Amino acid sequence: MIRIVFVDDEVNVLQAMRRTMHSMRNEWNMEFLPSGAAALDSLAKKPADVIVSDMRMPGMNGWELLAEVKRLHPQTVRLVLSGHADPGSIMRSVGTAHQYIAKPCESTTLKAAIAQSQALRNLLSSDVLALLVGHVGTLPSCPQSFQDISACLQQPNASAADAARIIGRDVAMTANIMKLVNSAFFGARQSISSVERAVAYLGLDTLGALVLGHSLFQSASSARECVSLAGLWRHSLNTATAARTIALHERLPRIRIEEAFLAGMLHDVGRVVFASRSVATTAEPMNSNQEAIAQVEEHHAAVGAYLLGLWGFPGQIVEAVAQHHTPNRRTGTGLDLTVLVHVADQLTRRRRATAARPVEIGIEPGLLEGLGLSDHLPLWLAALDGLDSERTAA
């Protein structure tokens, strides 16, 4: 039975929440507490799977509480449920809360968020991986991207298009900004699936405050991270471009084309998590580089999907990341996001292969034949070749 701690300093709110959650008493072990200090005392005695906290509380506010929970109990899923938080507090909580849920909210919304967080846990094969993801606040970017966006936002004539162009070519920046813009705090009526629209929705003033004032984006801090992230950036951008190109060629709806690019950009986000880890913040150090590489290869898809799921990304994006190596396990049908990302990833790897570094894996056997798309593959490759020619000419 999963354990959930609810924290709110208003007694009537706690009582209402207890009544609302009464139907889950046989599935969840729940505790309702009036302060952050009481919550930390309770967690010290018995860790929880999920904590749901208000933001504005006397003594220790929600941001401070969740920061302590992240430090002491990183495996605990951290949700904010609040209706009266100042923007500064919310922005500070970006690196500590997994999701922000606005009050008043339907009980079904909160129940679904909690249930989803536990369903996502099944993606991971060990508690070590849960701890690894639990330590993640914001993901580290390539130093050059970090310098470029910082410089851009300090220019008086900066444009949203300039900022979006920089953010959109960096995996970590893309994940961080999309998590934020789709949170309940910013109140987007529909899910935003492109960096361009995310930046336009937030506006440069808010984006500048987040980046320059609240460290939404952070630069990689070691040479190992920089090398890993540079290669990841190139492959992710190429995969995203390939996924969008295939979606365009198949004349899919605009929203699916945007999602294809976003899912392609984020498909290896789990590798960013591994690249940025340190022995101090994860449980078991690897015995060798080979063992570390093997762990990344085995688990990066699940780790990335788990993180994005906790951050509230749409299910189809999460599944595309989780199953981009195993599209036969997907729940969708047809040329869905998982297939688009799988094919784009494999075509990108194949196109980069050389005699010295051949690519052994490829598109899953029978996948395109089963979808009636095997004869489309040469056309997709031609379209990608056309993009290369355009870049060369430019």
SULKANOR-V226234 format. One record per residue. N is the residue number from 0. RES is the residue in one letter. SS is DSSP state (helix for helix, strand for strand, loop for the rest). PHI is phi in whole degrees, -180 to 180 (999 if undefined). NEAR is the number of other ideal C-beta (glycine too) atoms within 8 Angstrom. Layout:
# SULKANOR-V226234
[[N,RES,SS,PHI,NEAR] [N,RES,SS,PHI,NEAR]]
This chain:
# SULKANOR-V226234
[[0,M,loop,999,5] [1,I,strand,-77,9] [2,R,strand,-109,13] [3,I,strand,-129,14] [4,V,strand,-112,14] [5,F,strand,-106,14] [6,V,strand,-130,16] [7,D,loop,-160,13] [8,D,loop,-79,7] [9,E,loop,-91,7] [10,V,helix,-61,6] [11,N,helix,-65,6] [12,V,helix,-69,9] [13,L,helix,-61,13] [14,Q,helix,-64,8] [15,A,helix,-64,8] [16,M,helix,-67,11] [17,R,helix,-62,10] [18,R,helix,-64,7] [19,T,helix,-63,8] [20,M,loop,-92,13] [21,H,helix,-58,7] [22,S,helix,-68,4] [23,M,helix,-98,9] [24,R,loop,-63,8] [25,N,loop,-86,3] [26,E,loop,-110,6] [27,W,strand,-122,11] [28,N,strand,-93,7] [29,M,strand,-116,12] [30,E,strand,-132,10] [31,F,strand,-118,8] [32,L,strand,-125,11] [33,P,loop,-92,8] [34,S,loop,-157,12] [35,G,helix,-65,15] [36,A,helix,-62,8] [37,A,helix,-64,10] [38,A,helix,-66,15] [39,L,helix,-66,12] [40,D,helix,-62,8] [41,S,helix,-64,12] [42,L,helix,-67,15] [43,A,helix,-65,6] [44,K,helix,-82,5] [45,K,loop,-154,6] [46,P,loop,-59,8] [47,A,loop,-114,13] [48,D,loop,-79,11] [49,V,strand,-141,15] [50,I,strand,-123,17] [51,V,strand,-121,12] [52,S,strand,-127,18] [53,D,loop,-70,13] [54,M,loop,-94,14] [55,R,loop,-93,10] [56,M,loop,-142,15] [57,P,loop,-71,4] [58,G,loop,79,7] [59,M,loop,-114,9] [60,N,loop,-81,11] [61,G,helix,-63,17] [62,W,helix,-63,12] [63,E,helix,-66,9] [64,L,helix,-62,16] [65,L,helix,-68,15] [66,A,helix,-64,9] [67,E,helix,-69,11] [68,V,helix,-63,15] [69,K,helix,-61,13] [70,R,helix,-71,6] [71,L,helix,-92,9] [72,H,loop,-137,10] [73,P,loop,-61,10] [74,Q,loop,-75,8] [75,T,loop,-75,13] [76,V,strand,-73,11] [77,R,strand,-114,13] [78,L,strand,-117,16] [79,V,strand,-101,17] [80,L,strand,-124,11] [81,S,strand,-153,14] [82,G,loop,-126,6] [83,H,loop,-137,6] [84,A,loop,-109,12] [85,D,loop,-76,6] [86,P,helix,-55,6] [87,G,helix,-62,7] [88,S,helix,-65,13] [89,I,helix,-63,13] [90,M,helix,-65,12] [91,R,helix,-69,10] [92,S,helix,-81,14] [93,V,helix,-55,15] [94,G,helix,-88,7] [95,T,loop,-115,12] [96,A,loop,-95,11] [97,H,loop,-77,9] [98,Q,strand,-144,11] [99,Y,strand,-115,12] [100,I,strand,-116,13] [101,A,strand,-85,10] [102,K,loop,-86,8] [103,P,loop,-74,4] [104,C,loop,-131,10] [105,E,loop,-66,5] [106,S,helix,-59,8] [107,T,helix,-64,6] [108,T,helix,-65,9] [109,L,helix,-67,13] [110,K,helix,-60,10] [111,A,helix,-66,8] [112,A,helix,-64,12] [113,I,helix,-68,14] [114,A,helix,-62,8] [115,Q,helix,-64,9] [116,S,helix,-61,15] [117,Q,helix,-80,12] [118,A,helix,-65,7] [119,L,helix,-64,12] [120,R,helix,-59,10] [121,N,loop,-68,6] [122,L,loop,-69,9] [123,L,loop,-94,12] [124,S,loop,-94,5] [125,S,loop,-156,6] [126,D,helix,-67,7] [127,V,helix,-60,9] [128,L,helix,-69,13] [129,A,helix,-64,12] [130,L,helix,-65,12] [131,L,helix,-58,15] [132,V,helix,-69,13] [133,G,helix,-62,11] [134,H,loop,-78,11] [135,V,loop,-75,10] [136,G,loop,-105,7] [137,T,loop,-121,12] [138,L,loop,-86,13] [139,P,strand,-79,13] [140,S,strand,-102,14] [141,C,loop,-62,13] [142,P,helix,-53,9] [143,Q,helix,-64,6] [144,S,helix,-63,15] [145,F,helix,-62,12] [146,Q,helix,-64,9] [147,D,helix,-65,9] [148,I,helix,-71,14] [149,S,helix,-63,10] [150,A,helix,-65,8] [151,C,helix,-59,11] [152,L,helix,-73,13] [153,Q,loop,-94,8] [154,Q,loop,-82,7] [155,P,loop,-65,3] [156,N,loop,-105,4] [157,A,loop,-63,10] [158,S,loop,-119,7] [159,A,helix,-61,10] [160,A,helix,-65,7] [161,D,helix,-63,9] [162,A,helix,-65,15] [163,A,helix,-64,13] [164,R,helix,-64,8] [165,I,helix,-70,13] [166,I,helix,-64,14] [167,G,loop,-69,11] [168,R,loop,-103,8] [169,D,loop,-123,12] [170,V,helix,-59,15] [171,A,helix,-66,15] [172,M,helix,-61,14] [173,T,helix,-61,14] [174,A,helix,-62,15] [175,N,helix,-64,13] [176,I,helix,-73,15] [177,M,helix,-72,14] [178,K,helix,-59,12] [179,L,helix,-70,12] [180,V,helix,-67,12] [181,N,loop,-94,11] [182,S,loop,-75,10] [183,A,helix,-64,8] [184,F,helix,-60,8] [185,F,helix,-87,10] [186,G,loop,64,6] [187,A,loop,-63,9] [188,R,loop,-71,3] [189,Q,loop,-128,4] [190,S,loop,-61,6] [191,I,loop,-99,11] [192,S,loop,-121,10] [193,S,loop,-136,9] [194,V,helix,-63,12] [195,E,helix,-57,10] [196,R,helix,-73,10] [197,A,helix,-63,13] [198,V,helix,-66,14] [199,A,helix,-63,9] [200,Y,helix,-69,10] [201,L,helix,-71,13] [202,G,loop,86,8] [203,L,helix,-69,12] [204,D,helix,-65,6] [205,T,helix,-65,8] [206,L,helix,-61,13] [207,G,helix,-63,11] [208,A,helix,-64,10] [209,L,helix,-68,13] [210,V,helix,-79,13] [211,L,helix,-86,8] [212,G,helix,-101,8] [213,H,loop,-125,10] [214,S,loop,54,8] [215,L,loop,-61,11] [216,F,loop,-108,13] [217,Q,strand,-132,10] [218,S,strand,-83,10] [219,A,loop,-57,13] [220,S,loop,-109,6] [221,S,loop,-141,6] [222,A,helix,-62,5] [223,R,helix,-62,7] [224,E,helix,-61,12] [225,C,helix,-60,11] [226,V,helix,-63,8] [227,S,helix,-63,10] [228,L,helix,-72,16] [229,A,helix,-63,9] [230,G,helix,-67,8] [231,L,helix,-64,13] [232,W,helix,-57,13] [233,R,helix,-63,8] [234,H,helix,-66,12] [235,S,helix,-65,14] [236,L,helix,-65,10] [237,N,helix,-65,10] [238,T,helix,-66,16] [239,A,helix,-61,15] [240,T,helix,-63,11] [241,A,helix,-66,16] [242,A,helix,-62,16] [243,R,helix,-66,12] [244,T,helix,-63,13] [245,I,helix,-65,14] [246,A,helix,-62,12] [247,L,helix,-65,10] [248,H,helix,-61,10] [249,E,loop,-87,8] [250,R,loop,56,4] [251,L,loop,-75,9] [252,P,loop,-59,5] [253,R,helix,-56,5] [254,I,helix,-64,7] [255,R,helix,-71,10] [256,I,helix,-66,12] [257,E,helix,-64,11] [258,E,helix,-65,13] [259,A,helix,-63,18] [260,F,helix,-65,13] [261,L,helix,-63,15] [262,A,helix,-65,17] [263,G,helix,-64,18] [264,M,helix,-66,13] [265,L,helix,-100,15] [266,H,loop,-62,15] [267,D,loop,-108,13] [268,V,helix,-63,15] [269,G,helix,-61,16] [270,R,helix,-67,12] [271,V,helix,-65,16] [272,V,helix,-60,16] [273,F,helix,-66,13] [274,A,helix,-65,13] [275,S,loop,-97,11] [276,R,loop,-76,9] [277,S,loop,-137,6] [278,V,loop,-60,5] [279,A,loop,-69,4] [280,T,loop,-111,8] [281,T,loop,-126,12] [282,A,loop,-73,6] [283,E,loop,-118,5] [284,P,loop,-66,5] [285,M,loop,-75,8] [286,N,loop,-78,4] [287,S,loop,-159,6] [288,N,helix,-62,6] [289,Q,helix,-62,6] [290,E,helix,-67,9] [291,A,helix,-63,10] [292,I,helix,-62,8] [293,A,helix,-63,8] [294,Q,helix,-67,10] [295,V,helix,-61,11] [296,E,helix,-61,7] [297,E,helix,-77,6] [298,H,helix,-116,12] [299,H,helix,-63,13] [300,A,helix,-66,13] [301,A,helix,-67,13] [302,V,helix,-63,15] [303,G,helix,-64,18] [304,A,helix,-66,15] [305,Y,helix,-62,15] [306,L,helix,-62,14] [307,L,helix,-64,14] [308,G,helix,-64,14] [309,L,helix,-62,12] [310,W,loop,-79,10] [311,G,loop,87,10] [312,F,loop,-67,10] [313,P,loop,-58,8] [314,G,helix,-58,6] [315,Q,helix,-69,12] [316,I,helix,-70,14] [317,V,helix,-60,13] [318,E,helix,-67,14] [319,A,helix,-61,15] [320,V,helix,-69,17] [321,A,helix,-65,11] [322,Q,loop,-113,13] [323,H,loop,-69,13] [324,H,loop,-98,6] [325,T,loop,-133,8] [326,P,helix,-64,11] [327,N,helix,-66,6] [328,R,helix,-92,5] [329,R,loop,-69,11] [330,T,loop,-92,3] [331,G,loop,-79,10] [332,T,loop,-134,3] [333,G,loop,67,6] [334,L,loop,-84,8] [335,D,loop,-87,11] [336,L,helix,-61,14] [337,T,helix,-62,14] [338,V,helix,-66,14] [339,L,helix,-57,16] [340,V,helix,-70,17] [341,H,helix,-59,15] [342,V,helix,-65,15] [343,A,helix,-62,16] [344,D,helix,-60,14] [345,Q,helix,-70,11] [346,L,helix,-66,13] [347,T,helix,-64,12] [348,R,helix,-65,11] [349,R,helix,-64,9] [350,R,helix,-71,7] [351,R,helix,-93,9] [352,A,loop,-68,8] [353,T,loop,-133,6] [354,A,loop,-61,4] [355,A,loop,-76,4] [356,R,loop,-130,6] [357,P,loop,-70,7] [358,V,loop,-106,9] [359,E,loop,-83,4] [360,I,loop,-83,5] [361,G,loop,-153,7] [362,I,loop,-62,10] [363,E,loop,-54,9] [364,P,loop,-56,4] [365,G,loop,83,6] [366,L,helix,-64,13] [367,L,helix,-69,11] [368,E,helix,-62,7] [369,G,helix,-65,6] [370,L,helix,-92,9] [371,G,loop,70,5] [372,L,loop,-121,8] [373,S,helix,-61,7] [374,D,helix,-79,6] [375,H,helix,-84,10] [376,L,helix,-57,10] [377,P,helix,-60,7] [378,L,helix,-70,9] [379,W,helix,-65,14] [380,L,helix,-63,9] [381,A,helix,-64,8] [382,A,helix,-64,12] [383,L,helix,-69,12] [384,D,helix,-62,8] [385,G,helix,-63,8] [386,L,helix,-63,10] [387,D,helix,-61,8] [388,S,helix,-66,8] [389,E,helix,-64,8] [390,R,helix,-65,7] [391,T,helix,-64,6] [392,A,helix,-65,5] [393,A,loop,-70,4]]
